[in-house]
């Protein structure tokens, strides 16, 4: 069972890596038009690979972790991505974002207590 929760944690971490990599890739892309340059962007490729690996770890996790716990737990990635986006790119992080992230964290905490 420990491996299942470890797989879930790895899936979430890889999902965060994927999201941050995709954002970094599109920032560095001269155009968002479908092109070879876009397809060969190392940040975009890293993001897609991270999402693929995250899916594999998530599949492994939901073999033993109840889906009612596993799926909402992925929401922790919203909190981490929002914080990283603020620190890396200076994206907005006001009262509304803080409140929303606290509510997400509270929901994850409540679900985790039932597991």
Backbone bond lengths (Angstrom), bond angles and torsions (degrees), N, CA, C in turn:
res aa  C-N    CA-C-N  psi(-1)  N-CA   C-N-CA  omega(-1)  CA-C   N-CA-C  phi
1 X - - - 1.447 - - 1.535 110.92 -
2 X 1.321 116.80 -32.93 1.473 120.33 178.23 1.527 109.36 -60.78
3 X 1.337 117.50 -41.73 1.460 120.67 -179.93 1.529 110.88 -62.84
4 X 1.308 118.07 -34.71 1.462 121.13 179.21 1.532 110.65 -64.55
5 X 1.320 117.17 -44.34 1.462 120.10 178.50 1.525 111.40 -71.74
6 X 1.323 117.02 -32.61 1.469 120.64 174.34 1.521 109.73 -64.91
7 X 1.325 116.98 -41.48 1.467 121.27 177.00 1.522 110.90 -61.57
8 X 1.321 116.20 -39.76 1.463 120.51 177.99 1.530 110.55 -63.57
9 X 1.312 116.64 -43.56 1.465 121.39 178.22 1.524 110.98 -62.86
10 X 1.322 117.07 -42.91 1.464 121.11 178.29 1.526 110.41 -64.45
11 X 1.327 116.75 -40.53 1.469 120.84 178.60 1.524 110.61 -61.05
12 X 1.326 116.79 -43.07 1.465 120.50 178.94 1.526 110.24 -64.78
13 X 1.331 116.90 -45.25 1.470 120.57 179.83 1.529 111.14 -61.62
14 X 1.320 116.85 -42.04 1.464 119.85 178.10 1.526 112.00 -67.25
15 X 1.327 116.54 -34.32 1.458 120.13 175.40 1.526 111.46 -63.30
16 X 1.322 116.22 -40.71 1.470 121.03 176.46 1.521 109.75 -63.25
17 X 1.331 116.25 -47.56 1.466 120.29 177.75 1.521 110.85 -57.34
18 X 1.324 116.64 -42.39 1.455 121.17 179.09 1.507 112.40 -60.70
19 X 1.329 116.88 -46.39 1.465 121.20 -178.46 1.525 111.23 -64.86
20 X 1.325 117.14 -45.18 1.468 121.23 -179.74 1.535 110.18 -65.60
21 X 1.315 117.01 -39.64 1.467 120.65 178.68 1.526 111.72 -65.55
22 X 1.328 117.06 -41.63 1.464 120.03 178.01 1.522 110.73 -62.15
23 X 1.322 116.65 -43.85 1.468 120.09 178.86 1.527 110.45 -62.21
24 X 1.326 116.86 -45.44 1.465 120.55 178.77 1.526 110.67 -61.36
25 X 1.316 116.55 -37.21 1.462 120.55 179.55 1.512 113.22 -66.95
26 X 1.324 117.61 -43.95 1.462 118.83 -178.77 1.526 111.37 -72.27
27 X 1.321 116.99 -29.19 1.469 119.51 175.30 1.533 109.98 -64.40
28 X 1.326 116.76 -38.40 1.455 121.70 -176.76 1.529 113.16 -84.56
29 X 1.315 117.38 -7.61 1.468 121.09 -178.54 1.523 110.04 -83.30
30 X 1.323 116.56 132.58 1.463 118.89 178.85 1.529 111.81 -67.08
31 X 1.322 117.00 -25.83 1.459 120.95 -177.75 1.519 108.32 -151.98
32 X 1.304 116.33 149.74 1.459 120.04 177.40 1.522 111.62 -93.55
33 X 1.325 116.75 4.53 1.458 119.83 176.87 1.520 108.92 -64.83
34 X 1.315 115.53 145.91 1.461 120.86 178.97 1.531 108.53 -63.33
35 X 1.299 116.35 118.05 1.454 120.38 -179.36 1.514 109.55 -155.50
36 X 1.318 115.14 169.30 1.463 120.58 177.36 1.517 109.70 -63.08
37 X 1.330 116.49 -37.92 1.469 120.00 179.65 1.525 110.47 -59.58
38 X 1.307 116.17 -43.07 1.461 120.24 179.23 1.530 110.44 -66.26
39 X 1.323 116.50 -43.62 1.464 120.68 -178.88 1.530 112.64 -65.58
40 X 1.316 116.94 -30.27 1.461 120.24 -176.69 1.527 113.09 -96.37
41 X 1.321 117.21 5.94 1.451 121.02 178.34 1.534 108.35 -64.55
42 X 1.332 117.81 119.98 1.471 119.98 -175.92 1.526 113.77 -61.08
43 X 1.331 117.51 -32.09 1.462 119.61 178.62 1.524 110.57 -69.02
44 X 1.328 116.97 -41.72 1.461 119.64 177.97 1.524 111.12 -65.94
45 X 1.322 116.45 -41.31 1.465 119.78 178.02 1.532 111.03 -63.52
46 X 1.326 116.25 -40.65 1.473 120.06 177.18 1.526 110.59 -62.74
47 X 1.335 115.96 -42.53 1.464 120.30 178.95 1.517 112.55 -61.40
48 X 1.325 115.74 -45.26 1.469 119.65 179.64 1.530 111.34 -65.82
49 X 1.333 116.23 -40.91 1.470 120.22 178.40 1.528 110.25 -64.09
50 X 1.326 116.41 -40.47 1.470 120.02 179.19 1.524 110.81 -63.23
51 X 1.334 117.16 -41.53 1.467 120.01 177.49 1.530 111.33 -63.92
52 X 1.313 116.52 -39.62 1.471 119.88 178.87 1.531 110.16 -62.82
53 X 1.332 116.45 -48.03 1.465 119.85 179.04 1.526 111.11 -64.64
54 X 1.326 116.98 -37.91 1.470 120.56 177.56 1.525 110.08 -59.36
55 X 1.325 116.42 -41.52 1.468 119.99 179.42 1.530 110.67 -62.36
56 X 1.314 117.43 -40.69 1.470 120.53 179.35 1.526 111.26 -63.95
57 X 1.333 117.32 -43.99 1.465 120.34 178.51 1.529 110.88 -66.97
58 X 1.326 116.76 -37.01 1.460 120.88 179.64 1.534 110.27 -65.50
59 X 1.312 116.12 -42.27 1.473 120.34 177.26 1.520 110.13 -58.93
60 X 1.331 115.98 -42.84 1.460 119.60 178.11 1.531 110.62 -63.39
61 X 1.321 116.86 -40.51 1.464 120.70 -177.16 1.526 111.93 -64.96
62 X 1.336 116.53 -42.83 1.477 117.89 -174.31 1.520 113.48 -75.37
63 X 1.310 116.75 -0.79 1.471 118.63 171.63 1.525 110.24 -64.96
64 X 1.342 116.27 -34.56 1.466 119.80 -176.41 1.527 113.48 -120.04
65 X 1.314 117.71 -29.22 1.467 120.51 -179.66 1.525 107.71 -82.89
66 X 1.325 117.99 129.52 1.462 119.47 178.06 1.533 110.09 -57.23
67 X 1.304 116.34 137.26 1.460 121.45 -179.28 1.524 110.97 -60.69
68 X 1.317 116.84 -30.24 1.463 120.61 178.70 1.527 111.95 -67.12
69 X 1.317 117.50 -16.22 1.462 123.08 175.20 1.531 109.90 -102.27
70 X 1.326 116.73 -45.14 1.468 121.14 -174.62 1.522 112.35 -63.74
71 X 1.312 117.27 -47.83 1.462 119.71 -174.77 1.527 112.31 -63.99
72 X 1.329 118.78 -48.93 1.469 117.92 177.03 1.535 113.06 -64.45
73 X 1.322 117.33 -27.61 1.464 120.34 179.23 1.524 112.19 -64.08
74 X 1.304 116.33 -26.60 1.460 120.49 177.86 1.534 109.39 -63.23
75 X 1.320 117.02 -21.38 1.466 121.05 179.76 1.522 113.10 -62.61
76 X 1.316 117.48 -19.89 1.468 119.03 176.83 1.524 110.05 -59.90
77 X 1.332 116.50 -25.62 1.462 119.27 178.01 1.524 111.09 -63.62
78 X 1.345 118.18 -30.99 1.463 120.73 177.45 1.529 110.56 -60.56
79 X 1.314 115.34 -41.83 1.457 120.63 -179.51 1.526 110.23 -65.81
80 X 1.321 116.06 -48.65 1.467 120.62 -177.42 1.528 110.64 -64.64
81 X 1.327 117.56 -44.13 1.467 120.77 -179.83 1.526 110.27 -63.45
82 X 1.320 117.96 -42.50 1.473 120.54 179.38 1.524 110.90 -61.56
83 X 1.320 117.12 -43.17 1.461 120.31 178.24 1.528 111.42 -64.86
84 X 1.319 116.26 -45.84 1.475 119.49 179.39 1.524 111.90 -63.54
85 X 1.325 117.04 -41.16 1.467 120.34 179.44 1.527 110.30 -63.24
86 X 1.304 116.77 -36.36 1.462 120.17 177.20 1.530 110.56 -66.93
87 X 1.321 116.73 -46.64 1.462 120.51 -177.48 1.523 112.78 -70.40
88 X 1.336 116.54 -39.16 1.472 119.58 -175.95 1.529 111.94 -80.77
89 X 1.337 117.25 -46.60 1.465 121.03 -171.99 1.519 113.72 -114.34
90 X 1.308 117.54 1.81 1.461 120.29 179.26 1.519 113.81 68.68
91 X 1.334 116.66 27.56 1.465 119.58 179.19 1.527 110.36 -66.39
92 X 1.308 115.06 157.17 1.465 121.78 -175.73 1.528 111.77 -53.77
93 X 1.314 113.74 141.07 1.462 119.34 177.49 1.519 108.40 -151.89
94 X 1.315 115.18 71.30 1.454 121.61 -177.32 1.510 112.52 -98.99
95 X 1.315 114.29 -163.27 1.463 121.58 -177.15 1.528 112.36 -59.89
96 X 1.332 116.90 -42.19 1.467 119.74 -179.03 1.522 111.85 -64.00
97 X 1.336 116.82 -42.51 1.468 119.72 178.83 1.526 110.89 -64.64
98 X 1.317 116.08 -42.02 1.465 119.69 -179.71 1.531 110.28 -63.20
99 X 1.327 116.96 -45.81 1.458 120.46 179.17 1.527 111.29 -60.36
100 X 1.316 116.55 -45.87 1.466 120.51 -179.82 1.528 111.01 -61.63
101 X 1.323 117.20 -42.69 1.465 120.39 -178.91 1.526 111.61 -69.64
102 X 1.324 117.33 -34.79 1.469 120.49 175.53 1.522 109.90 -64.64
103 X 1.324 117.10 -42.19 1.473 120.22 178.29 1.530 111.23 -63.56
104 X 1.328 117.07 -40.57 1.470 120.28 176.55 1.525 109.60 -61.63
105 X 1.331 116.36 -47.35 1.466 120.47 179.08 1.518 112.28 -60.18
106 X 1.322 117.21 -40.36 1.469 121.10 178.90 1.524 110.36 -64.51
107 X 1.314 117.16 -41.64 1.463 120.56 178.42 1.519 112.00 -62.65
108 X 1.313 116.01 -42.72 1.472 120.00 178.51 1.526 110.04 -64.34
109 X 1.323 116.51 -41.73 1.461 120.62 178.76 1.525 111.16 -61.08
110 X 1.312 116.66 -46.33 1.474 120.82 -179.47 1.521 110.90 -61.88
111 X 1.327 116.69 -44.23 1.475 119.65 178.27 1.522 111.82 -64.71
112 X 1.321 116.53 -39.21 1.472 120.96 -179.74 1.505 112.97 -63.87
113 X 1.301 117.32 -30.37 1.475 121.74 179.35 1.514 111.08 -68.30
114 X 1.334 117.14 -27.53 1.466 120.85 -178.56 1.519 112.85 -83.77
115 X 1.324 116.77 -16.17 1.478 120.59 -174.01 1.502 112.10 -71.45
